[in-house]
Amino acid sequence: MTEQEVEETREPKLISPLADWFIRLIKGCFVGIGFILPGLSGGVLAVIFGIYDKLILFLANLRHKFMKNLLYFLPVIIGAGIGIVLFSVVVEKAFGKYAAQFVCLFVGFVAGTFPSLYKTAGKQGRKSSDKWIFILSALAIFLLMLVGGQQLTEVTPNILIWLGSGLLMGLGLIVPGMSPSNFLIYFGLYDKMAIGIKDFDFAVIIPLIVGFVICVLLFSKLASMLFKKNYSGMYHFILGMVVGSSLAIFPTVVFPAFTADQLSITGLSFGGALLFCLVLFIVGAIASYLFSKLEDKYPREEIL
């Protein structure tokens, strides 16, 4: 047996606990950003980074190995908080100006991890109906976001409105592909929420957290049950939601940035804006593809 063949037969090494902790922290940062990034959702990024099903299983069975699971997800929770707060600052300072371009970075994340997601969706086999589940769920979320993007309504914020916004953000975790930020933009609440988080306005933050927790605790058990009963169908549904919501970003967020008015705001030419979008898309796709390959090379110990 050659040296190369010996190397190929070895078991993959587990990544060190400290490195694993920081990787989960970084994943949490991106998931947090996904909660307030127009066009995406925390659930989409949780799926992309391979923590969605573990998280749903934990939330649906809180008493099962509670402390062990809590310690596992602690860096994810911390990272999500960091991502939400830091990106809220970005939203106020710069994101509004270059929203379309930076959204392309996250669409690139989706594109780069699609092969890994597709492989994960079929690891328990594929049924003939899975193709239609994928197509119909992609089409449904695409049309929902497309129609919703054309119906902007201004809502006056109060505690109940922020509570409802928290519920919406919780659904963005439970139902990957559903972008809470898009709906908050539709209702004129997005920038107000971002400023409230940045300024640590607890009249905004507390009802958001309460609404989020209520939603997640109510629906995570249902999601976990659906995974157990029909893993393949559920995952192809989620995969369709991820693809459909990503495609809907282009007509709802990206294409409007190429109008003359929006180009004058950014100070970019049509070609410059297009190149900016393409570069960030490619960077996101390459980064997420390499990240998924790294995870295949250095698998981590399962906890659930």
C-alpha positions as a Python dict, from the first residue, in 0.01 Angstrom:
ca = {
    (1, 'M'): (0, 0, 0),
    (2, 'T'): (140, 339, -101),
    (3, 'E'): (178, 631, 138),
    (4, 'Q'): (-106, 810, -39),
    (5, 'E'): (-338, 510, 1),
    (6, 'V'): (-252, 488, 371),
    (7, 'E'): (-336, 859, 409),
    (8, 'E'): (-672, 812, 236),
    (9, 'T'): (-771, 525, 471),
    (10, 'R'): (-708, 725, 785),
    (11, 'E'): (-1000, 859, 980),
    (12, 'P'): (-1048, 1238, 942),
    (13, 'K'): (-906, 1427, 1239),
    (14, 'L'): (-1144, 1611, 1465),
    (15, 'I'): (-1080, 1983, 1475),
    (16, 'S'): (-943, 2114, 1806),
    (17, 'P'): (-1204, 2225, 2064),
    (18, 'L'): (-1076, 2585, 2068),
    (19, 'A'): (-1080, 2615, 1690),
    (20, 'D'): (-1425, 2454, 1682),
    (21, 'W'): (-1548, 2709, 1940),
    (22, 'F'): (-1430, 3001, 1728),
    (23, 'I'): (-1575, 2849, 1411),
    (24, 'R'): (-1915, 2827, 1583),
    (25, 'L'): (-1872, 3188, 1698),
    (26, 'I'): (-1809, 3299, 1339),
    (27, 'K'): (-2105, 3095, 1217),
    (28, 'G'): (-2318, 3264, 1481),
    (29, 'C'): (-2201, 3607, 1360),
    (30, 'F'): (-2316, 3526, 1007),
    (31, 'V'): (-2646, 3380, 1129),
    (32, 'G'): (-2703, 3701, 1329),
    (33, 'I'): (-2629, 3910, 1023),
    (34, 'G'): (-2876, 3693, 831),
    (35, 'F'): (-3153, 3794, 1073),
    (36, 'I'): (-3126, 4159, 969),
    (37, 'L'): (-2983, 4130, 617),
    (38, 'P'): (-3247, 4210, 353),
    (39, 'G'): (-3314, 3913, 129),
    (40, 'L'): (-3178, 3642, 359),
    (41, 'S'): (-3270, 3486, 691),
    (42, 'G'): (-3087, 3346, 989),
    (43, 'G'): (-3238, 3009, 901),
    (44, 'V'): (-3083, 3013, 554),
    (45, 'L'): (-2736, 3080, 693),
    (46, 'A'): (-2788, 2822, 971),
    (47, 'V'): (-2861, 2566, 698),
    (48, 'I'): (-2561, 2681, 493),
    (49, 'F'): (-2327, 2649, 791),
    (50, 'G'): (-2461, 2308, 894),
    (51, 'I'): (-2614, 2397, 1230),
    (52, 'Y'): (-2985, 2424, 1145),
    (53, 'D'): (-3098, 2068, 1211),
    (54, 'K'): (-2886, 2040, 1528),
    (55, 'L'): (-3028, 2369, 1657),
    (56, 'I'): (-3389, 2272, 1583),
    (57, 'L'): (-3340, 1936, 1754),
    (58, 'F'): (-3193, 2108, 2061),
    (59, 'L'): (-3474, 2365, 2081),
    (60, 'A'): (-3738, 2096, 2037),
    (61, 'N'): (-3588, 1884, 2318),
    (62, 'L'): (-3448, 2135, 2566),
    (63, 'R'): (-3428, 1891, 2857),
    (64, 'H'): (-3220, 1639, 2660),
    (65, 'K'): (-2850, 1696, 2748),
    (66, 'F'): (-2940, 2059, 2819),
    (67, 'M'): (-2607, 2182, 2960),
    (68, 'K'): (-2396, 2000, 2702),
    (69, 'N'): (-2605, 2135, 2416),
    (70, 'L'): (-2620, 2483, 2567),
    (71, 'L'): (-2240, 2495, 2592),
    (72, 'Y'): (-2217, 2376, 2231),
    (73, 'F'): (-2448, 2652, 2105),
    (74, 'L'): (-2318, 2923, 2340),
    (75, 'P'): (-2062, 3057, 2089),
    (76, 'V'): (-2333, 3053, 1822),
    (77, 'I'): (-2560, 3261, 2047),
    (78, 'I'): (-2278, 3501, 2135),
    (79, 'G'): (-2178, 3529, 1771),
    (80, 'A'): (-2538, 3595, 1663),
    (81, 'G'): (-2560, 3879, 1914),
    (82, 'I'): (-2233, 4026, 1788),
    (83, 'G'): (-2344, 3993, 1426),
    (84, 'I'): (-2679, 4162, 1489),
    (85, 'V'): (-2530, 4456, 1682),
    (86, 'L'): (-2234, 4514, 1450),
    (87, 'F'): (-2442, 4486, 1136),
    (88, 'S'): (-2700, 4725, 1280),
    (89, 'V'): (-2420, 4983, 1290),
    (90, 'V'): (-2332, 4898, 929),
    (91, 'V'): (-2697, 4935, 828),
    (92, 'E'): (-2712, 5288, 962),
    (93, 'K'): (-2370, 5396, 833),
    (94, 'A'): (-2323, 5236, 495),
    (95, 'F'): (-2541, 4937, 413),
    (96, 'G'): (-2829, 5141, 279),
    (97, 'K'): (-2598, 5291, 18),
    (98, 'Y'): (-2452, 4963, -108),
    (99, 'A'): (-2727, 4721, -1),
    (100, 'A'): (-2754, 4544, -336),
    (101, 'Q'): (-2381, 4485, -364),
    (102, 'F'): (-2343, 4340, -14),
    (103, 'V'): (-2652, 4122, -54),
    (104, 'C'): (-2474, 3967, -356),
    (105, 'L'): (-2198, 3855, -118),
    (106, 'F'): (-2450, 3651, 79),
    (107, 'V'): (-2617, 3514, -233),
    (108, 'G'): (-2267, 3398, -322),
    (109, 'F'): (-2257, 3213, 9),
    (110, 'V'): (-2570, 3027, -96),
    (111, 'A'): (-2432, 2944, -441),
    (112, 'G'): (-2101, 2820, -303),
    (113, 'T'): (-2260, 2582, -52),
    (114, 'F'): (-2539, 2455, -277),
    (115, 'P'): (-2351, 2133, -373),
    (116, 'S'): (-2297, 2055, -3),
    (117, 'L'): (-2661, 2137, 82),
    (118, 'Y'): (-2789, 1920, -202),
    (119, 'K'): (-2571, 1632, -83),
    (120, 'T'): (-2701, 1675, 274),
    (121, 'A'): (-3062, 1679, 151),
    (122, 'G'): (-3016, 1338, -11),
    (123, 'K'): (-2808, 1161, 253),
    (124, 'Q'): (-3110, 948, 353),
    (125, 'G'): (-3214, 892, -7),
    (126, 'R'): (-3441, 1088, -241),
    (127, 'K'): (-3802, 1021, -331),
    (128, 'S'): (-3958, 1105, -666),
    (129, 'S'): (-4176, 1363, -490),
    (130, 'D'): (-3873, 1550, -352),
    (131, 'K'): (-3811, 1718, -687),
    (132, 'W'): (-4161, 1867, -685),
    (133, 'I'): (-4132, 1970, -320),
    (134, 'F'): (-3810, 2154, -411),
    (135, 'I'): (-3961, 2325, -718),
    (136, 'L'): (-4289, 2425, -553),
    (137, 'S'): (-4128, 2560, -235),
    (138, 'A'): (-3876, 2761, -441),
    (139, 'L'): (-4156, 2902, -658),
    (140, 'A'): (-4379, 2982, -359),
    (141, 'I'): (-4118, 3184, -164),
    (142, 'F'): (-4002, 3354, -486),
    (143, 'L'): (-4354, 3476, -567),
    (144, 'L'): (-4424, 3571, -203),
    (145, 'M'): (-4114, 3789, -186),
    (146, 'L'): (-4176, 3930, -532),
    (147, 'V'): (-4533, 4035, -450),
    (148, 'G'): (-4443, 4155, -101),
    (149, 'G'): (-4164, 4373, -237),
    (150, 'Q'): (-4415, 4576, -434),
    (151, 'Q'): (-4646, 4652, -141),
    (152, 'L'): (-4467, 4885, 98),
    (153, 'T'): (-4670, 4995, 402),
    (154, 'E'): (-4562, 5230, 679),
    (155, 'V'): (-4639, 5100, 1030),
    (156, 'T'): (-4597, 5303, 1349),
    (157, 'P'): (-4374, 5102, 1587),
    (158, 'N'): (-4478, 5017, 1944),
    (159, 'I'): (-4419, 4730, 2187),
    (160, 'L'): (-4673, 4501, 2019),
    (161, 'I'): (-4531, 4577, 1675),
    (162, 'W'): (-4178, 4494, 1795),
    (163, 'L'): (-4312, 4178, 1959),
    (164, 'G'): (-4461, 4079, 1623),
    (165, 'S'): (-4131, 4166, 1453),
    (166, 'G'): (-3955, 3930, 1694),
    (167, 'L'): (-4203, 3655, 1603),
    (168, 'L'): (-4125, 3725, 1238),
    (169, 'M'): (-3752, 3694, 1301),
    (170, 'G'): (-3816, 3364, 1481),
    (171, 'L'): (-3995, 3235, 1173),
    (172, 'G'): (-3688, 3336, 974),
    (173, 'L'): (-3492, 3081, 1177),
    (174, 'I'): (-3753, 2804, 1174),
    (175, 'V'): (-3843, 2852, 805),
    (176, 'P'): (-3518, 2903, 610),
    (177, 'G'): (-3577, 3119, 306),
    (178, 'M'): (-3825, 3345, 475),
    (179, 'S'): (-3648, 3680, 516),
    (180, 'P'): (-3781, 3876, 817),
    (181, 'S'): (-3585, 4185, 709),
    (182, 'N'): (-3767, 4201, 379),
    (183, 'F'): (-4103, 4212, 558),
    (184, 'L'): (-3973, 4469, 806),
    (185, 'I'): (-3864, 4683, 511),
    (186, 'Y'): (-4212, 4645, 360),
    (187, 'F'): (-4363, 4779, 684),
    (188, 'G'): (-4112, 5062, 722),
    (189, 'L'): (-3966, 4910, 1040),
    (190, 'Y'): (-3626, 4789, 921),
    (191, 'D'): (-3418, 5105, 969),
    (192, 'K'): (-3596, 5182, 1300),
    (193, 'M'): (-3514, 4833, 1427),
    (194, 'A'): (-3149, 4863, 1323),
    (195, 'I'): (-3112, 5200, 1496),
    (196, 'G'): (-3286, 5068, 1809),
    (197, 'I'): (-3047, 4772, 1830),
    (198, 'K'): (-2741, 4990, 1763),
    (199, 'D'): (-2845, 5236, 2034),
    (200, 'F'): (-2929, 4952, 2279),
    (201, 'D'): (-3288, 5078, 2303),
    (202, 'F'): (-3443, 4812, 2525),
    (203, 'A'): (-3794, 4924, 2430),
    (204, 'V'): (-3705, 4774, 2091),
    (205, 'I'): (-3466, 4496, 2192),
    (206, 'I'): (-3667, 4330, 2472),
    (207, 'P'): (-3994, 4276, 2277),
    (208, 'L'): (-3788, 4158, 1977),
    (209, 'I'): (-3616, 3895, 2194),
    (210, 'V'): (-3941, 3789, 2364),
    (211, 'G'): (-4120, 3751, 2030),
    (212, 'F'): (-3827, 3561, 1883),
    (213, 'V'): (-3804, 3317, 2175),
    (214, 'I'): (-4181, 3255, 2179),
    (215, 'C'): (-4185, 3177, 1807),
    (216, 'V'): (-3881, 2948, 1819),
    (217, 'L'): (-4008, 2750, 2119),
    (218, 'L'): (-4354, 2712, 1966),
    (219, 'F'): (-4247, 2595, 1621),
    (220, 'S'): (-3912, 2419, 1671),
    (221, 'K'): (-4083, 2102, 1798),
    (222, 'L'): (-4303, 2096, 1487),
    (223, 'A'): (-3998, 2138, 1262),
    (224, 'S'): (-3813, 1861, 1449),
    (225, 'M'): (-4111, 1627, 1413),
    (226, 'L'): (-4130, 1693, 1039),
    (227, 'F'): (-3758, 1616, 1005),
    (228, 'K'): (-3802, 1283, 1183),
    (229, 'K'): (-4106, 1182, 976),
    (230, 'N'): (-3980, 1293, 635),
    (231, 'Y'): (-3616, 1404, 639),
    (232, 'S'): (-3574, 1404, 261),
    (233, 'G'): (-3896, 1593, 189),
    (234, 'M'): (-3832, 1847, 466),
    (235, 'Y'): (-3477, 1915, 354),
    (236, 'H'): (-3578, 1953, -11),
    (237, 'F'): (-3850, 2195, 105),
    (238, 'I'): (-3583, 2397, 289),
    (239, 'L'): (-3348, 2375, -9),
    (240, 'G'): (-3625, 2511, -231),
    (241, 'M'): (-3687, 2795, 13),
    (242, 'V'): (-3317, 2881, 15),
    (243, 'V'): (-3293, 2883, -365),
    (244, 'G'): (-3625, 3064, -419),
    (245, 'S'): (-3550, 3338, -166),
    (246, 'S'): (-3200, 3384, -310),
    (247, 'L'): (-3337, 3424, -663),
    (248, 'A'): (-3604, 3667, -539),
    (249, 'I'): (-3328, 3894, -406),
    (250, 'F'): (-3238, 3996, -760),
    (251, 'P'): (-3570, 4157, -871),
    (252, 'T'): (-3651, 4289, -521),
    (253, 'V'): (-3313, 4416, -397),
    (254, 'V'): (-3041, 4400, -664),
    (255, 'F'): (-3206, 4513, -989),
    (256, 'P'): (-3360, 4832, -840),
    (257, 'A'): (-3005, 4941, -747),
    (258, 'F'): (-2925, 4982, -1118),
    (259, 'T'): (-3179, 5258, -1179),
    (260, 'A'): (-3041, 5604, -1254),
    (261, 'D'): (-3158, 5742, -917),
    (262, 'Q'): (-2993, 5466, -715),
    (263, 'L'): (-2671, 5481, -916),
    (264, 'S'): (-2647, 5854, -844),
    (265, 'I'): (-2684, 5782, -469),
    (266, 'T'): (-2402, 5528, -468),
    (267, 'G'): (-2184, 5733, -702),
    (268, 'L'): (-2123, 5424, -916),
    (269, 'S'): (-2161, 5382, -1288),
    (270, 'F'): (-2374, 5097, -1423),
    (271, 'G'): (-2061, 4899, -1508),
    (272, 'G'): (-1901, 4978, -1172),
    (273, 'A'): (-2211, 4867, -978),
    (274, 'L'): (-2235, 4548, -1184),
    (275, 'L'): (-1866, 4469, -1131),
    (276, 'F'): (-1901, 4536, -755),
    (277, 'C'): (-2194, 4289, -741),
    (278, 'L'): (-2011, 4024, -941),
    (279, 'V'): (-1690, 4049, -737),
    (280, 'L'): (-1873, 4017, -404),
    (281, 'F'): (-2087, 3730, -539),
    (282, 'I'): (-1775, 3543, -654),
    (283, 'V'): (-1594, 3611, -324),
    (284, 'G'): (-1894, 3479, -128),
    (285, 'A'): (-1928, 3171, -349),
    (286, 'I'): (-1559, 3079, -330),
    (287, 'A'): (-1538, 3144, 45),
    (288, 'S'): (-1843, 2931, 128),
    (289, 'Y'): (-1735, 2652, -110),
    (290, 'L'): (-1391, 2634, 52),
    (291, 'F'): (-1554, 2649, 396),
    (292, 'S'): (-1780, 2354, 315),
    (293, 'K'): (-1475, 2158, 192),
    (294, 'L'): (-1291, 2242, 515),
    (295, 'E'): (-1583, 2108, 718),
    (296, 'D'): (-1573, 1783, 518),
    (297, 'K'): (-1202, 1750, 591),
    (298, 'Y'): (-1228, 1832, 963),
    (299, 'P'): (-1563, 1697, 1087),
    (300, 'R'): (-1663, 1785, 1440),
    (301, 'E'): (-1801, 1557, 1707),
    (302, 'E'): (-2179, 1537, 1705),
    (303, 'I'): (-2353, 1628, 2029),
    (304, 'L'): (-2716, 1532, 1971),
}
